[in-house]
Amino acid sequence: MIVTTTPSVEGRAIRDYRGIVIGEVIVGANLFRDLFASITDIVGGRSGKYENVLKRARDEALAEMEAEAAKVGANAVVGVDLDYEVVGDKGSMLMVSASGTAVIVE
C-alpha cells in the first residue's frame, strides 16, 4: 500500500478513486496532561516516553486507514492528513486521526 501526503503518486496514474478513508485511535491523555504541566521540567530535552505513545497512536491510526483502503480495493492512499485532538472530559483523551483518499494507481 502506497501512502503519501501528496495528491498523486509520482510516475503512476490514478486509475480509480475509491473514496475517503479514515483511521482513528483514542488514547488516555493523562500522560499528555502531565507532559504539558511539566514542560518546563523538560527544558531543551525530549521525552521519549511521550514520543513513544504518540508514535504508537499515529502508527495505529495509519494502519487502520490503510486497512480501510484495502477493504475498498485500493492500492494507495493519497492526500494523507494526520490530526491530533484532545477529547473527553477535561481533555482526558487524545485522538489521533489519519485520513486520505483511497485510490487505485497503475
N, CA, C and O atoms as a GROMACS GRO file, in nm:
protein
  424
    1MET      N    1   0.085  -0.118   0.000
    1MET     CA    2   0.000   0.000   0.000
    1MET      C    3   0.090   0.124   0.000
    1MET      O    4   0.174   0.141   0.088
    2ILE      N    5   0.070   0.209  -0.100
    2ILE     CA    6   0.142   0.335  -0.105
    2ILE      C    7   0.062   0.437  -0.025
    2ILE      O    8  -0.058   0.452  -0.046
    3VAL      N    9   0.128   0.508   0.066
    3VAL     CA   10   0.063   0.610   0.147
    3VAL      C   11   0.146   0.738   0.133
    3VAL      O   12   0.266   0.739   0.161
    4THR      N   13   0.080   0.846   0.088
    4THR     CA   14   0.152   0.970   0.065
    4THR      C   15   0.067   1.092   0.100
    4THR      O   16  -0.056   1.090   0.088
    5THR      N   17   0.133   1.198   0.142
    5THR     CA   18   0.063   1.322   0.172
    5THR      C   19   0.038   1.404   0.044
    5THR      O   20  -0.038   1.501   0.047
    6THR      N   21   0.100   1.367  -0.064
    6THR     CA   22   0.083   1.439  -0.190
    6THR      C   23  -0.048   1.397  -0.258
    6THR      O   24  -0.102   1.291  -0.226
    7PRO      N   25  -0.099   1.479  -0.351
    7PRO     CA   26  -0.227   1.447  -0.416
    7PRO      C   27  -0.218   1.340  -0.523
    7PRO      O   28  -0.320   1.299  -0.579
    8SER      N   29  -0.097   1.294  -0.552
    8SER     CA   30  -0.079   1.189  -0.653
    8SER      C   31   0.047   1.111  -0.618
    8SER      O   32   0.122   1.146  -0.527
    9VAL      N   33   0.069   1.003  -0.693
    9VAL     CA   34   0.190   0.922  -0.676
    9VAL      C   35   0.276   0.947  -0.799
    9VAL      O   36   0.238   0.914  -0.911
   10GLU      N   37   0.392   1.005  -0.777
   10GLU     CA   38   0.479   1.042  -0.890
   10GLU      C   39   0.506   0.921  -0.979
   10GLU      O   40   0.544   0.814  -0.933
   11GLY      N   41   0.486   0.943  -1.109
   11GLY     CA   42   0.514   0.838  -1.207
   11GLY      C   43   0.406   0.733  -1.222
   11GLY      O   44   0.422   0.639  -1.299
   12ARG      N   45   0.296   0.747  -1.148
   12ARG     CA   46   0.187   0.649  -1.155
   12ARG      C   47   0.055   0.723  -1.170
   12ARG      O   48   0.026   0.817  -1.096
   13ALA      N   49  -0.023   0.679  -1.267
   13ALA     CA   50  -0.152   0.743  -1.291
   13ALA      C   51  -0.259   0.686  -1.197
   13ALA      O   52  -0.261   0.566  -1.170
   14ILE      N   53  -0.346   0.775  -1.148
   14ILE     CA   54  -0.459   0.729  -1.068
   14ILE      C   55  -0.566   0.680  -1.164
   14ILE      O   56  -0.615   0.755  -1.247
   15ARG      N   57  -0.601   0.552  -1.152
   15ARG     CA   58  -0.698   0.489  -1.241
   15ARG      C   59  -0.840   0.499  -1.187
   15ARG      O   60  -0.935   0.508  -1.264
   16ASP      N   61  -0.853   0.497  -1.052
   16ASP     CA   62  -0.987   0.500  -0.993
   16ASP      C   63  -0.979   0.554  -0.851
   16ASP      O   64  -0.884   0.528  -0.777
   17TYR      N   65  -1.082   0.632  -0.816
   17TYR     CA   66  -1.094   0.685  -0.680
   17TYR      C   67  -1.194   0.599  -0.604
   17TYR      O   68  -1.303   0.572  -0.654
   18ARG      N   69  -1.158   0.556  -0.483
   18ARG     CA   70  -1.244   0.468  -0.404
   18ARG      C   71  -1.306   0.537  -0.284
   18ARG      O   72  -1.383   0.475  -0.211
   19GLY      N   73  -1.275   0.664  -0.260
   19GLY     CA   74  -1.337   0.738  -0.152
   19GLY      C   75  -1.241   0.771  -0.039
   19GLY      O   76  -1.126   0.729  -0.038
   20ILE      N   77  -1.294   0.847   0.055
   20ILE     CA   78  -1.217   0.889   0.171
   20ILE      C   79  -1.209   0.774   0.271
   20ILE      O   80  -1.308   0.706   0.298
   21VAL      N   81  -1.090   0.755   0.326
   21VAL     CA   82  -1.070   0.654   0.429
   21VAL      C   83  -1.009   0.721   0.552
   21VAL      O   84  -0.931   0.816   0.541
   22ILE      N   85  -1.048   0.670   0.668
   22ILE     CA   86  -1.006   0.731   0.794
   22ILE      C   87  -0.965   0.623   0.893
   22ILE      O   88  -1.026   0.516   0.899
   23GLY      N   89  -0.863   0.651   0.969
   23GLY     CA   90  -0.823   0.567   1.081
   23GLY      C   91  -0.816   0.655   1.203
   23GLY      O   92  -0.757   0.763   1.200
   24GLU      N   93  -0.877   0.610   1.313
   24GLU     CA   94  -0.879   0.690   1.435
   24GLU      C   95  -0.838   0.605   1.554
   24GLU      O   96  -0.876   0.488   1.566
   25VAL      N   97  -0.758   0.665   1.641
   25VAL     CA   98  -0.714   0.598   1.763
   25VAL      C   99  -0.731   0.698   1.878
   25VAL      O  100  -0.692   0.814   1.866
   26ILE      N  101  -0.788   0.652   1.987
   26ILE     CA  102  -0.802   0.736   2.106
   26ILE      C  103  -0.724   0.671   2.220
   26ILE      O  104  -0.742   0.554   2.252
   27VAL      N  105  -0.636   0.750   2.279
   27VAL     CA  106  -0.556   0.701   2.391
   27VAL      C  107  -0.577   0.791   2.512
   27VAL      O  108  -0.611   0.909   2.497
   28GLY      N  109  -0.557   0.735   2.630
   28GLY     CA  110  -0.568   0.814   2.752
   28GLY      C  111  -0.467   0.927   2.749
   28GLY      O  112  -0.351   0.907   2.716
   29ALA      N  113  -0.513   1.045   2.785
   29ALA     CA  114  -0.426   1.163   2.775
   29ALA      C  115  -0.365   1.204   2.908
   29ALA      O  116  -0.307   1.312   2.917
   30ASN      N  117  -0.376   1.122   3.010
   30ASN     CA  118  -0.313   1.160   3.137
   30ASN      C  119  -0.165   1.186   3.117
   30ASN      O  120  -0.109   1.278   3.176
   31LEU      N  121  -0.104   1.104   3.034
   31LEU     CA  122   0.036   1.125   3.003
   31LEU      C  123   0.058   1.262   2.942
   31LEU      O  124   0.154   1.331   2.974
   32PHE      N  125  -0.034   1.302   2.852
   32PHE     CA  126  -0.017   1.428   2.782
   32PHE      C  127  -0.044   1.546   2.875
   32PHE      O  128   0.024   1.648   2.865
   33ARG      N  129  -0.141   1.533   2.964
   33ARG     CA  130  -0.166   1.639   3.061
   33ARG      C  131  -0.042   1.657   3.148
   33ARG      O  132  -0.001   1.770   3.176
   34ASP      N  133   0.017   1.546   3.190
   34ASP     CA  134   0.139   1.553   3.270
   34ASP      C  135   0.252   1.618   3.190
   34ASP      O  136   0.332   1.695   3.244
   35LEU      N  137   0.259   1.585   3.062
   35LEU     CA  138   0.363   1.643   2.977
   35LEU      C  139   0.350   1.794   2.972
   35LEU      O  140   0.449   1.865   2.992
   36PHE      N  141   0.231   1.843   2.944
   36PHE     CA  142   0.213   1.986   2.931
   36PHE      C  143   0.232   2.056   3.066
   36PHE      O  144   0.282   2.169   3.070
   37ALA      N  145   0.193   1.991   3.175
   37ALA     CA  146   0.209   2.051   3.308
   37ALA      C  147   0.356   2.060   3.346
   37ALA      O  148   0.396   2.149   3.421
   38SER      N  149   0.434   1.967   3.295
   38SER     CA  150   0.575   1.965   3.336
   38SER      C  151   0.669   2.005   3.224
   38SER      O  152   0.788   1.973   3.228
   39ILE      N  153   0.617   2.072   3.124
   39ILE     CA  154   0.700   2.107   3.008
   39ILE      C  155   0.823   2.186   3.049
   39ILE      O  156   0.929   2.174   2.988
   40THR      N  157   0.809   2.268   3.152
   40THR     CA  158   0.925   2.346   3.195
   40THR      C  159   1.033   2.257   3.255
   40THR      O  160   1.150   2.296   3.262
   41ASP      N  161   0.995   2.138   3.299
   41ASP     CA  162   1.095   2.046   3.355
   41ASP      C  163   1.177   1.978   3.246
   41ASP      O  164   1.281   1.919   3.272
   42ILE      N  165   1.128   1.987   3.123
   42ILE     CA  166   1.194   1.916   3.013
   42ILE      C  167   1.281   2.012   2.931
   42ILE      O  168   1.336   1.973   2.828
   43VAL      N  169   1.294   2.134   2.976
   43VAL     CA  170   1.361   2.240   2.901
   43VAL      C  171   1.477   2.187   2.818
   43VAL      O  172   1.574   2.131   2.870
   44GLY      N  173   1.463   2.207   2.689
   44GLY     CA  174   1.570   2.170   2.598
   44GLY      C  175   1.581   2.021   2.572
   44GLY      O  176   1.662   1.979   2.489
   45GLY      N  177   1.504   1.940   2.640
   45GLY     CA  178   1.514   1.797   2.621
   45GLY      C  179   1.393   1.740   2.551
   45GLY      O  180   1.300   1.812   2.516
   46ARG      N  181   1.395   1.612   2.532
   46ARG     CA  182   1.284   1.542   2.469
   46ARG      C  183   1.239   1.433   2.564
   46ARG      O  184   1.318   1.378   2.641
   47SER      N  185   1.109   1.402   2.556
   47SER     CA  186   1.055   1.299   2.641
   47SER      C  187   1.025   1.176   2.557
   47SER      O  188   0.924   1.171   2.486
   48GLY      N  189   1.112   1.078   2.564
   48GLY     CA  190   1.095   0.955   2.487
   48GLY      C  191   0.966   0.882   2.519
   48GLY      O  192   0.904   0.823   2.431
   49LYS      N  193   0.924   0.887   2.645
   49LYS     CA  194   0.802   0.819   2.688
   49LYS      C  195   0.681   0.874   2.611
   49LYS      O  196   0.601   0.797   2.557
   50TYR      N  197   0.669   1.005   2.607
   50TYR     CA  198   0.556   1.067   2.538
   50TYR      C  199   0.566   1.050   2.387
   50TYR      O  200   0.466   1.028   2.320
   51GLU      N  201   0.687   1.060   2.335
   51GLU     CA  202   0.706   1.041   2.192
   51GLU      C  203   0.667   0.900   2.150
   51GLU      O  204   0.609   0.881   2.043
   52ASN      N  205   0.697   0.801   2.233
   52ASN     CA  206   0.660   0.664   2.202
   52ASN      C  207   0.508   0.645   2.198
   52ASN      O  208   0.456   0.576   2.111
   53VAL      N  209   0.438   0.708   2.293
   53VAL     CA  210   0.291   0.699   2.294
   53VAL      C  211   0.234   0.764   2.169
   53VAL      O  212   0.146   0.708   2.105
   54LEU      N  213   0.284   0.881   2.133
   54LEU     CA  214   0.237   0.949   2.013
   54LEU      C  215   0.267   0.867   1.888
   54LEU      O  216   0.182   0.855   1.800
   55LYS      N  217   0.387   0.811   1.880
   55LYS     CA  218   0.424   0.730   1.763
   55LYS      C  219   0.334   0.608   1.751
   55LYS      O  220   0.288   0.575   1.642
   56ARG      N  221   0.309   0.542   1.862
   56ARG     CA  222   0.223   0.423   1.858
   56ARG      C  223   0.083   0.459   1.813
   56ARG      O  224   0.025   0.389   1.730
   57ALA      N  225   0.027   0.568   1.865
   57ALA     CA  226  -0.107   0.610   1.825
   57ALA      C  227  -0.110   0.649   1.677
   57ALA      O  228  -0.205   0.614   1.606
   58ARG      N  229  -0.009   0.720   1.632
   58ARG     CA  230  -0.002   0.759   1.490
   58ARG      C  231   0.010   0.636   1.400
   58ARG      O  232  -0.060   0.627   1.299
   59ASP      N  233   0.096   0.542   1.436
   59ASP     CA  234   0.114   0.420   1.357
   59ASP      C  235  -0.016   0.339   1.350
   59ASP      O  236  -0.050   0.285   1.245
   60GLU      N  237  -0.088   0.331   1.463
   60GLU     CA  238  -0.214   0.257   1.464
   60GLU      C  239  -0.320   0.326   1.379
   60GLU      O  240  -0.397   0.258   1.310
   61ALA      N  241  -0.326   0.459   1.382
   61ALA     CA  242  -0.423   0.532   1.301
   61ALA      C  243  -0.392   0.512   1.152
   61ALA      O  244  -0.484   0.492   1.072
   62LEU      N  245  -0.265   0.517   1.115
   62LEU     CA  246  -0.228   0.495   0.975
   62LEU      C  247  -0.259   0.352   0.931
   62LEU      O  248  -0.306   0.330   0.820
   63ALA      N  249  -0.232   0.256   1.018
   63ALA     CA  250  -0.260   0.115   0.985
   63ALA      C  251  -0.410   0.093   0.966
   63ALA      O  252  -0.451   0.021   0.875
   64GLU      N  253  -0.492   0.156   1.052
   64GLU     CA  254  -0.637   0.144   1.039
   64GLU      C  255  -0.685   0.207   0.909
   64GLU      O  256  -0.773   0.152   0.842
   65MET      N  257  -0.628   0.322   0.872
   65MET     CA  258  -0.664   0.387   0.747
   65MET      C  259  -0.627   0.299   0.628
   65MET      O  260  -0.705   0.284   0.534
   66GLU      N  261  -0.508   0.240   0.632
   66GLU     CA  262  -0.465   0.151   0.524
   66GLU      C  263  -0.557   0.029   0.513
   66GLU      O  264  -0.588  -0.014   0.402
   67ALA      N  265  -0.600  -0.026   0.626
   67ALA     CA  266  -0.690  -0.141   0.624
   67ALA      C  267  -0.823  -0.103   0.560
   67ALA      O  268  -0.881  -0.181   0.484
   68GLU      N  269  -0.873   0.018   0.590
   68GLU     CA  270  -0.997   0.065   0.528
   68GLU      C  271  -0.979   0.080   0.377
   68GLU      O  272  -1.070   0.048   0.301
   69ALA      N  273  -0.864   0.128   0.334
   69ALA     CA  274  -0.836   0.142   0.191
   69ALA      C  275  -0.833   0.005   0.123
   69ALA      O  276  -0.887  -0.011   0.014
   70ALA      N  277  -0.771  -0.092   0.188
   70ALA     CA  278  -0.765  -0.227   0.132
   70ALA      C  279  -0.904  -0.286   0.118
   70ALA      O  280  -0.932  -0.358   0.021
   71LYS      N  281  -0.993  -0.258   0.214
   71LYS     CA  282  -1.130  -0.310   0.209
   71LYS      C  283  -1.206  -0.262   0.085
   71LYS      O  284  -1.293  -0.333   0.034
   72VAL      N  285  -1.172  -0.142   0.037
   72VAL     CA  286  -1.242  -0.090  -0.081
   72VAL      C  287  -1.163  -0.116  -0.209
   72VAL      O  288  -1.195  -0.061  -0.315
   73GLY      N  289  -1.059  -0.198  -0.199
   73GLY     CA  290  -0.984  -0.240  -0.316
   73GLY      C  291  -0.877  -0.145  -0.364
   73GLY      O  292  -0.828  -0.158  -0.476
   74ALA      N  293  -0.839  -0.050  -0.282
   74ALA     CA  294  -0.736   0.047  -0.320
   74ALA      C  295  -0.596  -0.011  -0.301
   74ALA      O  296  -0.575  -0.103  -0.222
   75ASN      N  297  -0.502   0.044  -0.377
   75ASN     CA  298  -0.362   0.005  -0.356
   75ASN      C  299  -0.276   0.125  -0.316
   75ASN      O  300  -0.153   0.115  -0.307
   76ALA      N  301  -0.343   0.239  -0.291
   76ALA     CA  302  -0.272   0.358  -0.246
   76ALA      C  303  -0.370   0.451  -0.174
   76ALA      O  304  -0.491   0.446  -0.194
   77VAL      N  305  -0.313   0.538  -0.089
   77VAL     CA  306  -0.391   0.644  -0.025
   77VAL      C  307  -0.314   0.773  -0.048
   77VAL      O  308  -0.197   0.783  -0.011
   78VAL      N  309  -0.380   0.871  -0.110
   78VAL     CA  310  -0.315   0.999  -0.139
   78VAL      C  311  -0.376   1.110  -0.054
   78VAL      O  312  -0.486   1.095  -0.001
   79GLY      N  313  -0.305   1.220  -0.043
   79GLY     CA  314  -0.355   1.335   0.032
   79GLY      C  315  -0.371   1.307   0.180
   79GLY      O  316  -0.463   1.361   0.242
   80VAL      N  317  -0.285   1.225   0.236
   80VAL     CA  318  -0.298   1.185   0.376
   80VAL      C  319  -0.274   1.305   0.470
   80VAL      O  320  -0.181   1.383   0.451
   81ASP      N  321  -0.361   1.316   0.571
   81ASP     CA  322  -0.352   1.421   0.671
   81ASP      C  323  -0.359   1.355   0.808
   81ASP      O  324  -0.443   1.268   0.832
   82LEU      N  325  -0.273   1.397   0.898
   82LEU     CA  326  -0.273   1.350   1.036
   82LEU      C  327  -0.321   1.463   1.126
   82LEU      O  328  -0.274   1.576   1.114
   83ASP      N  329  -0.415   1.432   1.215
   83ASP     CA  330  -0.466   1.531   1.309
   83ASP      C  331  -0.458   1.476   1.451
   83ASP      O  332  -0.474   1.356   1.474
   84TYR      N  333  -0.434   1.566   1.544
   84TYR     CA  334  -0.428   1.534   1.687
   84TYR      C  335  -0.529   1.623   1.757
   84TYR      O  336  -0.530   1.744   1.736
   85GLU      N  337  -0.614   1.564   1.841
   85GLU     CA  338  -0.719   1.640   1.909
   85GLU      C  339  -0.737   1.587   2.050
   85GLU      O  340  -0.741   1.466   2.072
   86VAL      N  341  -0.748   1.677   2.144
   86VAL     CA  342  -0.778   1.639   2.283
   86VAL      C  343  -0.930   1.631   2.296
   86VAL      O  344  -1.000   1.726   2.259
   87VAL      N  345  -0.981   1.520   2.347
   87VAL     CA  346  -1.126   1.499   2.360
   87VAL      C  347  -1.158   1.448   2.500
   87VAL      O  348  -1.068   1.414   2.577
   88GLY      N  349  -1.287   1.442   2.532
   88GLY     CA  350  -1.330   1.388   2.660
   88GLY      C  351  -1.336   1.493   2.768
   88GLY      O  352  -1.293   1.607   2.749
   89ASP      N  353  -1.389   1.452   2.883
   89ASP     CA  354  -1.397   1.541   2.998
   89ASP      C  355  -1.258   1.590   3.038
   89ASP      O  356  -1.166   1.512   3.060
   90LYS      N  357  -1.246   1.720   3.046
   90LYS     CA  358  -1.122   1.783   3.093
   90LYS      C  359  -1.002   1.741   3.010
   90LYS      O  360  -0.889   1.737   3.061
   91GLY      N  361  -1.024   1.710   2.881
   91GLY     CA  362  -0.913   1.673   2.794
   91GLY      C  363  -0.846   1.545   2.836
   91GLY      O  364  -0.724   1.534   2.832
   92SER      N  365  -0.926   1.448   2.877
   92SER     CA  366  -0.870   1.325   2.933
   92SER      C  367  -0.825   1.224   2.827
   92SER      O  368  -0.763   1.123   2.861
   93MET      N  369  -0.855   1.250   2.700
   93MET     CA  370  -0.819   1.156   2.595
   93MET      C  371  -0.756   1.232   2.478
   93MET      O  372  -0.785   1.349   2.455
   94LEU      N  373  -0.669   1.164   2.405
   94LEU     CA  374  -0.609   1.220   2.285
   94LEU      C  375  -0.652   1.135   2.167
   94LEU      O  376  -0.636   1.012   2.169
   95MET      N  377  -0.705   1.201   2.064
   95MET     CA  378  -0.745   1.129   1.942
   95MET      C  379  -0.644   1.163   1.832
   95MET      O  380  -0.613   1.280   1.809
   96VAL      N  381  -0.595   1.060   1.767
   96VAL     CA  382  -0.510   1.075   1.652
   96VAL      C  383  -0.588   1.019   1.534
   96VAL      O  384  -0.632   0.904   1.536
   97SER      N  385  -0.605   1.102   1.429
   97SER     CA  386  -0.677   1.053   1.313
   97SER      C  387  -0.591   1.071   1.188
   97SER      O  388  -0.519   1.170   1.174
   98ALA      N  389  -0.601   0.974   1.098
   98ALA     CA  390  -0.534   0.978   0.970
   98ALA      C  391  -0.643   0.965   0.864
   98ALA      O  392  -0.726   0.874   0.871
   99SER      N  393  -0.642   1.055   0.767
   99SER     CA  394  -0.742   1.048   0.660
   99SER      C  395  -0.676   1.074   0.526
   99SER      O  396  -0.573   1.140   0.518
  100GLY      N  397  -0.737   1.020   0.423
  100GLY     CA  398  -0.685   1.040   0.288
  100GLY      C  399  -0.783   0.983   0.189
  100GLY      O  400  -0.891   0.936   0.226
  101THR      N  401  -0.747   0.988   0.063
  101THR     CA  402  -0.831   0.937  -0.045
  101THR      C  403  -0.775   0.804  -0.094
  101THR      O  404  -0.660   0.796  -0.137
  102ALA      N  405  -0.857   0.700  -0.087
  102ALA     CA  406  -0.818   0.568  -0.135
  102ALA      C  407  -0.829   0.567  -0.287
  102ALA      O  408  -0.931   0.606  -0.344
  103VAL      N  409  -0.723   0.522  -0.353
  103VAL     CA  410  -0.719   0.520  -0.499
  103VAL      C  411  -0.657   0.390  -0.548
  103VAL      O  412  -0.594   0.315  -0.473
  104ILE      N  413  -0.676   0.366  -0.677
  104ILE     CA  414  -0.604   0.259  -0.746
  104ILE      C  415  -0.509   0.327  -0.842
  104ILE      O  416  -0.552   0.404  -0.928
  105VAL      N  417  -0.381   0.298  -0.828
  105VAL     CA  418  -0.281   0.353  -0.919
  105VAL      C  419  -0.228   0.243  -1.008
  105VAL      O  420  -0.225   0.126  -0.970
  106GLU      N  421  -0.185   0.284  -1.128
  106GLU     CA  422  -0.130   0.187  -1.223
  106GLU      C  423   0.017   0.162  -1.196
  106GLU      O  424   0.080   0.083  -1.266
   0.00000   0.00000   0.00000
